[in-house]
Amino acid sequence: MDRMDEIDDRTAAEAFRRLVSHLRHRTDAQNVDLMGLAGFCRNCLGDWVAEAGGTSREQGREAIYGMPYAEWKARHNGDATPEQLERMADSVKRNA
């Protein structure tokens, strides 16, 4: 049995909320860097929320960002370097 199955929903929800709060605080952690390291980012979390809740991707992402994605992107997103994009592409390949 996977130990993850032993975590009750209340605990899992609180841990998820702390993760989202942390990512909202750490705007210096760019999505492209998260993708390059772990193969997922804030957009992925928002999309997963949307899938699980039966809402639109925009609604799911707004739940994660705390504002519309376009607004967050304008405030906090920088241009990705070729190196960041290469790391991200290599990392995403491992998600399959």
Biopython code that builds the backbone (N, CA, C, O; Angstrom):
import numpy as np
from Bio.PDB.StructureBuilder import StructureBuilder

atoms = [
    (1, "MET", "N", (0.841, -1.186, 0.000)),
    (1, "MET", "CA", (0.000, 0.000, 0.000)),
    (1, "MET", "C", (0.885, 1.248, 0.000)),
    (1, "MET", "O", (1.896, 1.310, 0.700)),
    (2, "ASP", "N", (0.497, 2.207, -0.774)),
    (2, "ASP", "CA", (1.203, 3.481, -0.850)),
    (2, "ASP", "C", (0.897, 4.300, 0.404)),
    (2, "ASP", "O", (-0.270, 4.508, 0.734)),
    (3, "ARG", "N", (1.906, 4.754, 1.087)),
    (3, "ARG", "CA", (1.709, 5.549, 2.312)),
    (3, "ARG", "C", (0.893, 6.817, 2.030)),
    (3, "ARG", "O", (0.248, 7.346, 2.935)),
    (4, "MET", "N", (0.916, 7.303, 0.800)),
    (4, "MET", "CA", (0.141, 8.475, 0.433)),
    (4, "MET", "C", (-1.352, 8.235, 0.696)),
    (4, "MET", "O", (-2.080, 9.155, 1.067)),
    (5, "ASP", "N", (-1.798, 6.988, 0.499)),
    (5, "ASP", "CA", (-3.196, 6.636, 0.723)),
    (5, "ASP", "C", (-3.588, 6.728, 2.198)),
    (5, "ASP", "O", (-4.775, 6.756, 2.519)),
    (6, "GLU", "N", (-2.620, 6.775, 3.080)),
    (6, "GLU", "CA", (-2.893, 6.846, 4.510)),
    (6, "GLU", "C", (-3.101, 8.283, 4.999)),
    (6, "GLU", "O", (-3.539, 8.495, 6.129)),
    (7, "ILE", "N", (-2.792, 9.256, 4.161)),
    (7, "ILE", "CA", (-2.965, 10.658, 4.548)),
    (7, "ILE", "C", (-4.437, 11.017, 4.374)),
    (7, "ILE", "O", (-4.999, 10.862, 3.290)),
    (8, "ASP", "N", (-5.053, 11.496, 5.448)),
    (8, "ASP", "CA", (-6.466, 11.852, 5.350)),
    (8, "ASP", "C", (-6.625, 13.128, 4.521)),
    (8, "ASP", "O", (-5.682, 13.903, 4.362)),
    (9, "ASP", "N", (-7.820, 13.325, 4.003)),
    (9, "ASP", "CA", (-8.083, 14.445, 3.097)),
    (9, "ASP", "C", (-7.850, 15.798, 3.757)),
    (9, "ASP", "O", (-7.365, 16.719, 3.100)),
    (10, "ARG", "N", (-8.179, 15.943, 5.025)),
    (10, "ARG", "CA", (-7.985, 17.217, 5.712)),
    (10, "ARG", "C", (-6.502, 17.566, 5.773)),
    (10, "ARG", "O", (-6.119, 18.710, 5.530)),
    (11, "THR", "N", (-5.682, 16.595, 6.093)),
    (11, "THR", "CA", (-4.237, 16.807, 6.160)),
    (11, "THR", "C", (-3.671, 17.105, 4.781)),
    (11, "THR", "O", (-2.848, 18.007, 4.625)),
    (12, "ALA", "N", (-4.104, 16.354, 3.790)),
    (12, "ALA", "CA", (-3.631, 16.577, 2.425)),
    (12, "ALA", "C", (-4.026, 17.967, 1.937)),
    (12, "ALA", "O", (-3.233, 18.651, 1.290)),
    (13, "ALA", "N", (-5.247, 18.382, 2.246)),
    (13, "ALA", "CA", (-5.711, 19.710, 1.820)),
    (13, "ALA", "C", (-4.893, 20.805, 2.495)),
    (13, "ALA", "O", (-4.541, 21.794, 1.852)),
    (14, "GLU", "N", (-4.590, 20.647, 3.763)),
    (14, "GLU", "CA", (-3.793, 21.663, 4.465)),
    (14, "GLU", "C", (-2.377, 21.734, 3.897)),
    (14, "GLU", "O", (-1.832, 22.824, 3.725)),
    (15, "ALA", "N", (-1.787, 20.590, 3.610)),
    (15, "ALA", "CA", (-0.444, 20.579, 3.018)),
    (15, "ALA", "C", (-0.464, 21.231, 1.636)),
    (15, "ALA", "O", (0.452, 21.978, 1.291)),
    (16, "PHE", "N", (-1.491, 20.955, 0.853)),
    (16, "PHE", "CA", (-1.629, 21.561, -0.468)),
    (16, "PHE", "C", (-1.761, 23.078, -0.350)),
    (16, "PHE", "O", (-1.125, 23.815, -1.105)),
    (17, "ARG", "N", (-2.576, 23.548, 0.585)),
    (17, "ARG", "CA", (-2.744, 24.992, 0.777)),
    (17, "ARG", "C", (-1.426, 25.646, 1.187)),
    (17, "ARG", "O", (-1.127, 26.761, 0.758)),
    (18, "ARG", "N", (-0.647, 24.967, 2.005)),
    (18, "ARG", "CA", (0.666, 25.513, 2.393)),
    (18, "ARG", "C", (1.602, 25.578, 1.192)),
    (18, "ARG", "O", (2.351, 26.544, 1.042)),
    (19, "LEU", "N", (1.565, 24.560, 0.337)),
    (19, "LEU", "CA", (2.373, 24.583, -0.884)),
    (19, "LEU", "C", (1.979, 25.759, -1.760)),
    (19, "LEU", "O", (2.846, 26.484, -2.247)),
    (20, "VAL", "N", (0.691, 25.956, -1.966)),
    (20, "VAL", "CA", (0.215, 27.065, -2.801)),
    (20, "VAL", "C", (0.621, 28.393, -2.177)),
    (20, "VAL", "O", (1.081, 29.287, -2.887)),
    (21, "SER", "N", (0.462, 28.538, -0.873)),
    (21, "SER", "CA", (0.863, 29.770, -0.186)),
    (21, "SER", "C", (2.357, 30.032, -0.369)),
    (21, "SER", "O", (2.773, 31.165, -0.610)),
    (22, "HIS", "N", (3.142, 28.991, -0.254)),
    (22, "HIS", "CA", (4.594, 29.115, -0.430)),
    (22, "HIS", "C", (4.925, 29.570, -1.853)),
    (22, "HIS", "O", (5.758, 30.456, -2.042)),
    (23, "LEU", "N", (4.281, 28.970, -2.845)),
    (23, "LEU", "CA", (4.546, 29.350, -4.230)),
    (23, "LEU", "C", (4.081, 30.768, -4.530)),
    (23, "LEU", "O", (4.694, 31.462, -5.341)),
    (24, "ARG", "N", (3.002, 31.204, -3.885)),
    (24, "ARG", "CA", (2.567, 32.595, -4.058)),
    (24, "ARG", "C", (3.590, 33.553, -3.477)),
    (24, "ARG", "O", (3.838, 34.620, -4.039)),
    (25, "HIS", "N", (4.183, 33.177, -2.356)),
    (25, "HIS", "CA", (5.194, 34.023, -1.708)),
    (25, "HIS", "C", (6.489, 34.060, -2.515)),
    (25, "HIS", "O", (7.118, 35.111, -2.635)),
    (26, "ARG", "N", (6.885, 32.918, -3.066)),
    (26, "ARG", "CA", (8.161, 32.807, -3.768)),
    (26, "ARG", "C", (8.000, 33.108, -5.252)),
    (26, "ARG", "O", (8.193, 32.239, -6.102)),
    (27, "THR", "N", (7.648, 34.339, -5.544)),
    (27, "THR", "CA", (7.486, 34.741, -6.945)),
    (27, "THR", "C", (8.815, 34.725, -7.696)),
    (27, "THR", "O", (8.839, 34.746, -8.927)),
    (28, "ASP", "N", (9.924, 34.687, -6.950)),
    (28, "ASP", "CA", (11.233, 34.598, -7.597)),
    (28, "ASP", "C", (11.468, 33.217, -8.206)),
    (28, "ASP", "O", (12.309, 33.071, -9.093)),
    (29, "ALA", "N", (10.743, 32.214, -7.747)),
    (29, "ALA", "CA", (10.847, 30.870, -8.318)),
    (29, "ALA", "C", (9.988, 30.842, -9.574)),
    (29, "ALA", "O", (8.770, 30.674, -9.501)),
    (30, "GLN", "N", (10.619, 31.004, -10.708)),
    (30, "GLN", "CA", (9.923, 31.077, -11.982)),
    (30, "GLN", "C", (9.369, 29.703, -12.373)),
    (30, "GLN", "O", (9.955, 28.668, -12.055)),
    (31, "ASN", "N", (8.243, 29.717, -13.060)),
    (31, "ASN", "CA", (7.653, 28.456, -13.520)),
    (31, "ASN", "C", (8.625, 27.657, -14.379)),
    (31, "ASN", "O", (8.694, 26.434, -14.259)),
    (32, "VAL", "N", (9.370, 28.330, -15.238)),
    (32, "VAL", "CA", (10.306, 27.620, -16.107)),
    (32, "VAL", "C", (11.368, 26.903, -15.269)),
    (32, "VAL", "O", (11.827, 25.828, -15.654)),
    (33, "ASP", "N", (11.761, 27.478, -14.140)),
    (33, "ASP", "CA", (12.731, 26.820, -13.260)),
    (33, "ASP", "C", (12.101, 25.629, -12.546)),
    (33, "ASP", "O", (12.727, 24.577, -12.414)),
    (34, "LEU", "N", (10.854, 25.795, -12.084)),
    (34, "LEU", "CA", (10.146, 24.672, -11.467)),
    (34, "LEU", "C", (9.999, 23.527, -12.459)),
    (34, "LEU", "O", (10.205, 22.364, -12.112)),
    (35, "MET", "N", (9.643, 23.862, -13.689)),
    (35, "MET", "CA", (9.508, 22.838, -14.730)),
    (35, "MET", "C", (10.851, 22.168, -15.013)),
    (35, "MET", "O", (10.920, 20.954, -15.199)),
    (36, "GLY", "N", (11.909, 22.964, -15.042)),
    (36, "GLY", "CA", (13.233, 22.427, -15.323)),
    (36, "GLY", "C", (13.741, 21.506, -14.243)),
    (36, "GLY", "O", (14.498, 20.575, -14.520)),
    (37, "LEU", "N", (13.334, 21.753, -13.019)),
    (37, "LEU", "CA", (13.790, 20.931, -11.896)),
    (37, "LEU", "C", (12.866, 19.755, -11.622)),
    (37, "LEU", "O", (13.324, 18.626, -11.447)),
    (38, "ALA", "N", (11.570, 20.020, -11.584)),
    (38, "ALA", "CA", (10.633, 19.011, -11.119)),
    (38, "ALA", "C", (9.616, 18.553, -12.162)),
    (38, "ALA", "O", (8.872, 17.603, -11.918)),
    (39, "GLY", "N", (9.573, 19.207, -13.308)),
    (39, "GLY", "CA", (8.642, 18.795, -14.347)),
    (39, "GLY", "C", (7.209, 19.217, -14.102)),
    (39, "GLY", "O", (6.293, 18.698, -14.741)),
    (40, "PHE", "N", (7.000, 20.153, -13.186)),
    (40, "PHE", "CA", (5.672, 20.726, -12.972)),
    (40, "PHE", "C", (5.837, 22.141, -12.447)),
    (40, "PHE", "O", (6.900, 22.512, -11.951)),
    (41, "CYS", "N", (4.765, 22.934, -12.562)),
    (41, "CYS", "CA", (4.819, 24.313, -12.097)),
    (41, "CYS", "C", (3.451, 24.752, -11.588)),
    (41, "CYS", "O", (2.539, 23.936, -11.451)),
    (42, "ARG", "N", (3.318, 26.016, -11.318)),
    (42, "ARG", "CA", (2.049, 26.551, -10.844)),
    (42, "ARG", "C", (0.920, 26.284, -11.835)),
    (42, "ARG", "O", (-0.196, 25.956, -11.433)),
    (43, "ASN", "N", (1.207, 26.423, -13.127)),
    (43, "ASN", "CA", (0.177, 26.152, -14.129)),
    (43, "ASN", "C", (-0.302, 24.709, -14.048)),
    (43, "ASN", "O", (-1.498, 24.440, -14.159)),
    (44, "CYS", "N", (0.617, 23.796, -13.857)),
    (44, "CYS", "CA", (0.240, 22.387, -13.717)),
    (44, "CYS", "C", (-0.685, 22.204, -12.524)),
    (44, "CYS", "O", (-1.716, 21.540, -12.630)),
    (45, "LEU", "N", (-0.321, 22.794, -11.385)),
    (45, "LEU", "CA", (-1.177, 22.686, -10.201)),
    (45, "LEU", "C", (-2.564, 23.241, -10.489)),
    (45, "LEU", "O", (-3.569, 22.635, -10.119)),
    (46, "GLY", "N", (-2.618, 24.391, -11.149)),
    (46, "GLY", "CA", (-3.903, 24.981, -11.499)),
    (46, "GLY", "C", (-4.710, 24.089, -12.426)),
    (46, "GLY", "O", (-5.925, 23.960, -12.270)),
    (47, "ASP", "N", (-4.046, 23.483, -13.377)),
    (47, "ASP", "CA", (-4.731, 22.577, -14.304)),
    (47, "ASP", "C", (-5.242, 21.342, -13.572)),
    (47, "ASP", "O", (-6.339, 20.861, -13.858)),
    (48, "TRP", "N", (-4.452, 20.823, -12.623)),
    (48, "TRP", "CA", (-4.889, 19.668, -11.843)),
    (48, "TRP", "C", (-6.088, 20.018, -10.969)),
    (48, "TRP", "O", (-7.009, 19.215, -10.819)),
    (49, "VAL", "N", (-6.077, 21.218, -10.393)),
    (49, "VAL", "CA", (-7.217, 21.683, -9.602)),
    (49, "VAL", "C", (-8.450, 21.767, -10.496)),
    (49, "VAL", "O", (-9.535, 21.338, -10.103)),
    (50, "ALA", "N", (-8.287, 22.313, -11.686)),
    (50, "ALA", "CA", (-9.414, 22.434, -12.616)),
    (50, "ALA", "C", (-9.972, 21.062, -12.985)),
    (50, "ALA", "O", (-11.187, 20.862, -12.983)),
    (51, "GLU", "N", (-9.086, 20.117, -13.303)),
    (51, "GLU", "CA", (-9.526, 18.763, -13.652)),
    (51, "GLU", "C", (-10.274, 18.117, -12.494)),
    (51, "GLU", "O", (-11.343, 17.537, -12.682)),
    (52, "ALA", "N", (-9.706, 18.221, -11.297)),
    (52, "ALA", "CA", (-10.314, 17.581, -10.131)),
    (52, "ALA", "C", (-11.643, 18.220, -9.752)),
    (52, "ALA", "O", (-12.554, 17.541, -9.278)),
    (53, "GLY", "N", (-11.750, 19.522, -9.961)),
    (53, "GLY", "CA", (-12.947, 20.235, -9.556)),
    (53, "GLY", "C", (-13.954, 20.475, -10.653)),
    (53, "GLY", "O", (-15.023, 21.031, -10.401)),
    (54, "GLY", "N", (-13.631, 20.063, -11.878)),
    (54, "GLY", "CA", (-14.544, 20.249, -12.985)),
    (54, "GLY", "C", (-14.732, 21.707, -13.377)),
    (54, "GLY", "O", (-15.815, 22.110, -13.801)),
    (55, "THR", "N", (-13.665, 22.501, -13.233)),
    (55, "THR", "CA", (-13.735, 23.911, -13.609)),
    (55, "THR", "C", (-12.819, 24.171, -14.800)),
    (55, "THR", "O", (-12.162, 23.255, -15.296)),
    (56, "SER", "N", (-12.777, 25.398, -15.250)),
    (56, "SER", "CA", (-11.910, 25.750, -16.379)),
    (56, "SER", "C", (-10.462, 25.862, -15.919)),
    (56, "SER", "O", (-10.184, 26.024, -14.730)),
    (57, "ARG", "N", (-9.554, 25.773, -16.868)),
    (57, "ARG", "CA", (-8.130, 25.950, -16.564)),
    (57, "ARG", "C", (-7.884, 27.332, -15.980)),
    (57, "ARG", "O", (-7.086, 27.485, -15.055)),
    (58, "GLU", "N", (-8.567, 28.342, -16.516)),
    (58, "GLU", "CA", (-8.388, 29.705, -16.015)),
    (58, "GLU", "C", (-8.786, 29.802, -14.546)),
    (58, "GLU", "O", (-8.098, 30.447, -13.756)),
    (59, "GLN", "N", (-9.901, 29.159, -14.179)),
    (59, "GLN", "CA", (-10.342, 29.176, -12.789)),
    (59, "GLN", "C", (-9.371, 28.413, -11.890)),
    (59, "GLN", "O", (-9.068, 28.849, -10.779)),
    (60, "GLY", "N", (-8.895, 27.287, -12.374)),
    (60, "GLY", "CA", (-7.937, 26.512, -11.598)),
    (60, "GLY", "C", (-6.647, 27.275, -11.365)),
    (60, "GLY", "O", (-6.098, 27.266, -10.263)),
    (61, "ARG", "N", (-6.169, 27.935, -12.409)),
    (61, "ARG", "CA", (-4.920, 28.697, -12.280)),
    (61, "ARG", "C", (-5.112, 29.910, -11.375)),
    (61, "ARG", "O", (-4.215, 30.256, -10.605)),
    (62, "GLU", "N", (-6.264, 30.554, -11.460)),
    (62, "GLU", "CA", (-6.517, 31.699, -10.583)),
    (62, "GLU", "C", (-6.553, 31.253, -9.119)),
    (62, "GLU", "O", (-6.136, 31.998, -8.232)),
    (63, "ALA", "N", (-7.047, 30.048, -8.871)),
    (63, "ALA", "CA", (-7.044, 29.520, -7.504)),
    (63, "ALA", "C", (-5.616, 29.356, -6.987)),
    (63, "ALA", "O", (-5.361, 29.562, -5.800)),
    (64, "ILE", "N", (-4.698, 28.991, -7.853)),
    (64, "ILE", "CA", (-3.303, 28.801, -7.453)),
    (64, "ILE", "C", (-2.573, 30.138, -7.349)),
    (64, "ILE", "O", (-1.865, 30.375, -6.370)),
    (65, "TYR", "N", (-2.730, 31.000, -8.323)),
    (65, "TYR", "CA", (-2.006, 32.273, -8.347)),
    (65, "TYR", "C", (-2.594, 33.321, -7.412)),
    (65, "TYR", "O", (-1.892, 34.244, -6.998)),
    (66, "GLY", "N", (-3.884, 33.189, -7.072)),
    (66, "GLY", "CA", (-4.537, 34.200, -6.255)),
    (66, "GLY", "C", (-4.939, 35.425, -7.053)),
    (66, "GLY", "O", (-5.315, 36.450, -6.485)),
    (67, "MET", "N", (-4.861, 35.317, -8.356)),
    (67, "MET", "CA", (-5.219, 36.392, -9.287)),
    (67, "MET", "C", (-5.237, 35.773, -10.675)),
    (67, "MET", "O", (-4.737, 34.662, -10.851)),
    (68, "PRO", "N", (-5.793, 36.451, -11.657)),
    (68, "PRO", "CA", (-5.736, 35.902, -13.009)),
    (68, "PRO", "C", (-4.279, 35.669, -13.441)),
    (68, "PRO", "O", (-3.391, 36.463, -13.131)),
    (69, "TYR", "N", (-4.059, 34.576, -14.154)),
    (69, "TYR", "CA", (-2.708, 34.220, -14.571)),
    (69, "TYR", "C", (-2.031, 35.345, -15.346)),
    (69, "TYR", "O", (-0.850, 35.617, -15.131)),
    (70, "ALA", "N", (-2.756, 35.994, -16.234)),
    (70, "ALA", "CA", (-2.166, 37.077, -17.037)),
    (70, "ALA", "C", (-1.641, 38.194, -16.143)),
    (70, "ALA", "O", (-0.596, 38.780, -16.428)),
    (71, "GLU", "N", (-2.356, 38.487, -15.073)),
    (71, "GLU", "CA", (-1.909, 39.520, -14.141)),
    (71, "GLU", "C", (-0.641, 39.085, -13.412)),
    (71, "GLU", "O", (0.308, 39.859, -13.287)),
    (72, "TRP", "N", (-0.633, 37.835, -12.931)),
    (72, "TRP", "CA", (0.557, 37.327, -12.237)),
    (72, "TRP", "C", (1.760, 37.343, -13.173)),
    (72, "TRP", "O", (2.856, 37.750, -12.788)),
    (73, "LYS", "N", (1.539, 36.897, -14.401)),
    (73, "LYS", "CA", (2.618, 36.835, -15.384)),
    (73, "LYS", "C", (3.188, 38.229, -15.645)),
    (73, "LYS", "O", (4.406, 38.393, -15.720)),
    (74, "ALA", "N", (2.330, 39.225, -15.782)),
    (74, "ALA", "CA", (2.794, 40.592, -16.025)),
    (74, "ALA", "C", (3.581, 41.132, -14.840)),
    (74, "ALA", "O", (4.533, 41.889, -15.026)),
    (75, "ARG", "N", (3.201, 40.757, -13.639)),
    (75, "ARG", "CA", (3.878, 41.248, -12.431)),
    (75, "ARG", "C", (5.191, 40.524, -12.135)),
    (75, "ARG", "O", (6.164, 41.143, -11.705)),
    (76, "HIS", "N", (5.212, 39.208, -12.369)),
    (76, "HIS", "CA", (6.306, 38.403, -11.816)),
    (76, "HIS", "C", (7.117, 37.585, -12.815)),
    (76, "HIS", "O", (8.216, 37.141, -12.481)),
    (77, "ASN", "N", (6.621, 37.375, -14.011)),
    (77, "ASN", "CA", (7.292, 36.460, -14.925)),
    (77, "ASN", "C", (8.334, 37.186, -15.755)),
    (77, "ASN", "O", (8.044, 38.212, -16.369)),
    (78, "GLY", "N", (9.538, 36.656, -15.773)),
    (78, "GLY", "CA", (10.593, 37.188, -16.622)),
    (78, "GLY", "C", (10.723, 36.359, -17.883)),
    (78, "GLY", "O", (10.084, 35.316, -18.024)),
    (79, "ASP", "N", (11.544, 36.823, -18.786)),
    (79, "ASP", "CA", (11.804, 36.067, -20.014)),
    (79, "ASP", "C", (12.717, 34.891, -19.693)),
    (79, "ASP", "O", (13.710, 35.041, -18.981)),
    (80, "ALA", "N", (12.377, 33.735, -20.215)),
    (80, "ALA", "CA", (13.181, 32.536, -19.998)),
    (80, "ALA", "C", (14.428, 32.582, -20.869)),
    (80, "ALA", "O", (14.388, 33.028, -22.016)),
    (81, "THR", "N", (15.524, 32.116, -20.310)),
    (81, "THR", "CA", (16.767, 32.019, -21.071)),
    (81, "THR", "C", (16.755, 30.721, -21.890)),
    (81, "THR", "O", (15.987, 29.807, -21.590)),
    (82, "PRO", "N", (17.588, 30.640, -22.903)),
    (82, "PRO", "CA", (17.681, 29.388, -23.655)),
    (82, "PRO", "C", (18.055, 28.202, -22.749)),
    (82, "PRO", "O", (17.577, 27.087, -22.958)),
    (83, "GLU", "N", (18.898, 28.444, -21.757)),
    (83, "GLU", "CA", (19.296, 27.379, -20.839)),
    (83, "GLU", "C", (18.110, 26.886, -20.015)),
    (83, "GLU", "O", (17.936, 25.682, -19.824)),
    (84, "GLN", "N", (17.295, 27.826, -19.527)),
    (84, "GLN", "CA", (16.111, 27.441, -18.756)),
    (84, "GLN", "C", (15.155, 26.620, -19.620)),
    (84, "GLN", "O", (14.615, 25.608, -19.172)),
    (85, "LEU", "N", (14.954, 27.056, -20.841)),
    (85, "LEU", "CA", (14.051, 26.345, -21.742)),
    (85, "LEU", "C", (14.575, 24.944, -22.062)),
    (85, "LEU", "O", (13.793, 24.000, -22.178)),
    (86, "GLU", "N", (15.879, 24.811, -22.202)),
    (86, "GLU", "CA", (16.473, 23.495, -22.469)),
    (86, "GLU", "C", (16.297, 22.566, -21.271)),
    (86, "GLU", "O", (15.926, 21.404, -21.435)),
    (87, "ARG", "N", (16.564, 23.078, -20.056)),
    (87, "ARG", "CA", (16.364, 22.277, -18.841)),
    (87, "ARG", "C", (14.906, 21.847, -18.718)),
    (87, "ARG", "O", (14.613, 20.702, -18.371)),
    (88, "MET", "N", (13.998, 22.774, -19.005)),
    (88, "MET", "CA", (12.582, 22.461, -18.920)),
    (88, "MET", "C", (12.220, 21.358, -19.917)),
    (88, "MET", "O", (11.531, 20.405, -19.553)),
    (89, "ALA", "N", (12.664, 21.472, -21.143)),
    (89, "ALA", "CA", (12.353, 20.463, -22.162)),
    (89, "ALA", "C", (12.887, 19.093, -21.756)),
    (89, "ALA", "O", (12.196, 18.085, -21.904)),
    (90, "ASP", "N", (14.118, 19.056, -21.244)),
    (90, "ASP", "CA", (14.703, 17.787, -20.801)),
    (90, "ASP", "C", (13.912, 17.208, -19.628)),
    (90, "ASP", "O", (13.674, 16.001, -19.573)),
    (91, "SER", "N", (13.515, 18.049, -18.709)),
    (91, "SER", "CA", (12.774, 17.600, -17.535)),
    (91, "SER", "C", (11.398, 17.080, -17.908)),
    (91, "SER", "O", (10.976, 16.035, -17.412)),
    (92, "VAL", "N", (10.693, 17.795, -18.778)),
    (92, "VAL", "CA", (9.338, 17.400, -19.165)),
    (92, "VAL", "C", (9.344, 16.039, -19.857)),
    (92, "VAL", "O", (8.382, 15.281, -19.737)),
    (93, "LYS", "N", (10.414, 15.725, -20.577)),
    (93, "LYS", "CA", (10.524, 14.414, -21.237)),
    (93, "LYS", "C", (10.417, 13.289, -20.217)),
    (93, "LYS", "O", (9.916, 12.211, -20.538)),
    (94, "ARG", "N", (10.878, 13.525, -18.997)),
    (94, "ARG", "CA", (10.847, 12.491, -17.956)),
    (94, "ARG", "C", (9.453, 12.269, -17.388)),
    (94, "ARG", "O", (9.227, 11.304, -16.659)),
    (95, "ASN", "N", (8.505, 13.166, -17.719)),
    (95, "ASN", "CA", (7.144, 13.040, -17.188)),
    (95, "ASN", "C", (6.330, 11.945, -17.878)),
    (95, "ASN", "O", (5.311, 11.496, -17.354)),
    (96, "ALA", "N", (6.780, 11.529, -19.033)),
    (96, "ALA", "CA", (6.006, 10.546, -19.812)),
    (96, "ALA", "C", (5.989, 9.184, -19.144)),
    (96, "ALA", "O", (5.385, 8.247, -19.666)),
]
sb = StructureBuilder()
sb.init_structure("model")
sb.init_model(0)
sb.init_chain("A")
sb.init_seg("    ")
for serial, (resi, resn, name, xyz) in enumerate(atoms, 1):
    if name == "N":
        sb.init_residue(resn, " ", resi, " ")
    sb.init_atom(name, np.array(xyz, "f"), 0.0, 1.0, " ", f" {name:<3s}", serial, name[0])
structure = sb.get_structure()
